[in-house]
Amino acid sequence: QVQLVESGGGLVQAGGSLRLSCAASETILSIDTMGWYRQAPGKQRELVADITSAGSTNYVGAVKGRFTVSRDSAKNTVYLQMNSLKLEDTAVYYCNLVRPWGLSFWGHGTQVTVSS
């Protein structure tokens, strides 16, 4: 099965930028939907951004205009560019891959901590 490995998390100051990477062990198909989710302490996991099989992107309102999700086919990697980071962005970020028939794969997560 597909393995997803997130990287790029860390400690950053509010207002700073960070780029998360999600490397897949197999080729990411054009029909796949790739997404980023996050889970803060005491809160349920929520969708942050995704890029559909049609190439369209979706973002949760809290990150709209600040985060950008993209793909790099040559590297089998999906990115989440995070700009103007806020304290409330602190969470564990997870990469997700969904096949058209519903089969889902998850990474193990990478911690993002935004400080003052």
Salt bridges, closest charged atoms under 4 A:
ASP32 OD1 - ARG99 NE 2.61
GLU46 OE2 - ARG38 NE 2.93
GLU46 OE1 - LYS43 NZ 3.75
ASP89 OD1 - ARG38 NH1 3.00
ASP89 OD2 - ARG66 NH1 2.82
